[in-house]
Structure formats: C-alpha cells, structure tokens
Amino acid sequence: MNNLNSILLEGNLCRDPELRHTPSGTPLCTLVVSSVRTYKLEGERTEEVSFVEAVTAGKLATVCAEHLTKGRGVRLVGRIKQERWEDADGNARSKVVIVCEHVEFQPRRAAAAHRPTGEREREAVAS
C-alpha cells in the first residue's frame, strides 16, 4: 500500500523558470516559489516565508518556461520528492522538491485590472 504524498502550494515565483532537457530530450523546468504565511504572534503581525523548489516535465515544462516569469503567482499541485546525492567532499546532501502534476497560473495583478471581467479568470495549465 502506498502512503499519501500530495501537496498544494500557492506562492510567487522568485526567479524566471529554468528550462533544461534530460539526455533523452525530455524537457524539465525548475520553478522556485516563495510562499508567505501571515499570523499574529503576541498581538503583532508576523510573516513566515518559505522558499520551495518545484520541477515540471514534458509539455507542462515547456509551457511554464514560455509563459511564467519572476513575480508571477502560481498554484502547484504535485508530490514531494527527496533528492539525495554526495557532494564533492563526500558529504551526504539532500533537498526536498515538489514534482508538479498541475500548475495553475494566477492572473497578473496589474493586467487583470484592465481586462474585461470575463477574462479575469485564472489561466490553468494541465499536464
């Protein structure tokens, strides 16, 4: 039996997407997303920022690389994967990434205010 491994994350891109290809030619796109959690601590507003790396593959990777830019809001749906490797000094290293199955583009705030109401819907990109 598999354990449940599912994640939904909303945030903004910290930098432009990075497109690369595997040796077999499959497109991979890396996204770095910041997600802000705001809460009150002892009566003061506090923010907690998390920076998360996400990866898309195939056609979804190509579409993300073509249409997303730094600062754009996204909603990611996928699974968590822990990557493990050994650095040049022989030390064990690891990081957690989101492997995206779905990426939803959030509307651009400045542009959305000038479009007709029917066009303000979110752009969705499915894999």
Helices and strands as residue ranges (DSSP letters): E 7-13, E 18-21, E 27-41, E 44-57, H 59-67, E 73-86, E 92-105, H 109-112, G 117-119, E 123-126
